[in-house]
Amino acid sequence: MAENFQYTEDSIKSLDWREHIRMRPGMYIGKLGDGSAQDDGIYVLVKEILDNSIDEHMMGYGRTIEIKISDHKVEVRDYGRGIPLGKVIDCVSKINTGGKYDSGAFQKSVGLNGVGTKAVNALSGYFKVQSYRDGETKVAEFETGNLTMEKPIDKTSERNGTKIIFTPDPTVFKNYHFIPEYLENQIWNYAFLNAGLTINYNGKKFFSEKGLYDLLMRKVDEDSIRYPVIHLKGNDIELALTHSNQYGEEYYSFVNGQYTTQGGTHLAAFREALVKTIREFYKKDYDASDIRQGVVAAIAVRVVEPVFESQTKTKLGSQTIGPDGPTLRTFVNDFIKTELDNYLHKNPAVADALLKRILQSERERKEISGIKKLANERAKKANLHNKKLRDCRAHYDDPKADEELKNQTMLFLTEGDSASGSITKSRNVQTQAVFSLRGKPLNCYGMTKKVVYENEEFNLLQHALNIEDGIENLRYRKIVIATDADVDGMHIRLLIMTYFLQFFPDLVKNGHLYILDTPLFRVRNKKETIYCYTDEERQRAIHKLGKNAEITRFKGLGEISPGEFGGFIGEDIRLEPIILSKETKISELLNFYMGKNTPDRQNFIIANLKIEKDIVFDDPAQKDDEEEESEAA
């Protein structure tokens, strides 16, 4: 009990820098994760090291960065000035030590507080730093932040620069794995924001000539854009903009080379300035939502000593571009008002195409205004006693919620009462919510957004996620499709994905949609239970536990008891992210899978049918038992 707690001098503890980072990693790198989300901690570690190399390039030192990343090992070599040899150890192991407090050395860099590299060191099982400077080199090695090897300064023929090698600590980042697509997106962003910089990653070259123009051309489906990308550049600001046929708004915002995934003052200023400039250009007070519907844009600004709302720098809080500069709002507004207005006057064909897109959005909005009002009234009533939604306590859009908790929030989309019941009973009520589908959702391929309001289930889901007006107020960090791994389950999965890709593609593109991976088999004896997610895992489990092991095939989520389910959606949850690559064209993807039954799709299914092979057993009797079980099933 509380009264028995002795509050004495022994209760007061002082942690050194290493202990504090390892005890409270969320304060330094956001969330931990296993690598299945693009903002998981292992990618932040890579970013913290790369930021230093990028800052060197920005200051005019080093045009190439070499990156090698394997399953668990990261190596970064830049060709900047190199850390001053006498300070190599201090720069990676003394908190608040760095060269960026000297504004003359690093004027508009990202890493200003001398924490990033130290956090990587403390959270790595192995960390090596080597600096090459004017024909001399210094090297040191660490384990979980503790210095294990230091060599005296030696001669070298290597070019100036710094090399960092680290392995994220598996006791901190449990079961982690790097997803190549996330790393490539991260590296491409560095290339787009630093035109002329070459990054070699695992033998592949990343290079951009046109900056944010190239970024948008990589992100957008060229077949769906309404006019050529508008690319505008000024002092400390760059902008790329177009409109597409898709629903929603899609933004990529950056500050000093940092990808601000949650936007901030610079993005808010851009969205406001875009509406204001277009209204003034066409001399008509168009609705802001009609102007921004279908917009795809990227904006990058450079700010002196930027202030972010968290250590992971995902949202800009700065109000000005520098101590003596104008407000960001004024700076961005003046630039867009002048440059975009000039561009539209000089390019009447683009101005006409932009106007047509606005008028189309206006027509669509007015067409659904009546049913939208009724649907929203129904949704409000349903929310008071919404049986479909079992909510959690923390929410991603809550500004007062703990950052670590917000990042753990997820909504499971389940089908059927039994599956919903198992997840509801075993979930973490703090961060995990459940939305129950009553059956197969409507195939909404090719339909307009009117169907989102006409279909009660779609409308309730949209309100549960709070994405009617965009994903800025999304209530859950992850939307997890939890369906059975059978034909019906796969069909439901495709129907849900169609809903999001058709009407909320920015939600998918920003890495919020996942598939829950649940075990197919349980293999156990009296001493041990092994859950298997693949047939190969089942074979290994049978070989380990022997011929008398009991084998259970889970045919549906409802068959898994709540007690067991808790283990699959807890710390060891396995999630497969839905990733859209550059080559993925949403319109073609949806047409192939959800359009009319074409010979192409039939041929694809036939070519990709998987026939399960017999399992090889050491004991023939075990094989006979399995065959009998299979025939019975």
Secondary structure, DSSP 8 states (H G I E B T S, - for coil): -GGG---SGGG-----HHHHHHH-THHHHS----SSSTTSHHHHHHHHHHHHHHHHHHTT--SEEEEEE-SS-EEEEE-SS---GGGHHHHHHSTT-SSTTSTTT-SS-S--SS-HHHHHHHTEEEEEEEEEETTEEEEEEEETTEEEEE---EE--S-SEEEEEEEE-TTTSTT----HHHHHHHHHHHHHHSTT-EEEETTEEEE-SSTHHHHHHHHS-GGGBSS--EEEEETTEEEEEEEBSSSS-EEEEEETTEE-TT-BHHHHHHHHHHHHHHHHHHTS---HHHHHTTEEEEEEE--SS--BSSTT--SB--SBSSTTS-BHHHHHHHHHHHHHHHHHHH-HHHHHHHHHHHHHHHHHHHHHHHHHHHHHHHHHHHHHT-SSEE--S--TT-TTS-HHHHHH-EEEEEESHHHHHHHHHHS-TTTEEEEEE-SS----TT--THHHHHSHHHHHHHHHHT-TT-GGG-S-SEEEEE--SSHHHHHHHHHHHHHHHHH-HHHHHTT-EEEEE--SEEEE-SS-EEEESSHHHHHHHHHHH-TT-EEEE--SGGGS-HHHHHHHSSTT-EEEE----TT--HHHHHHHHHSS--HHHHHHHHHT---------SSHHHHHHHHHHHHH-
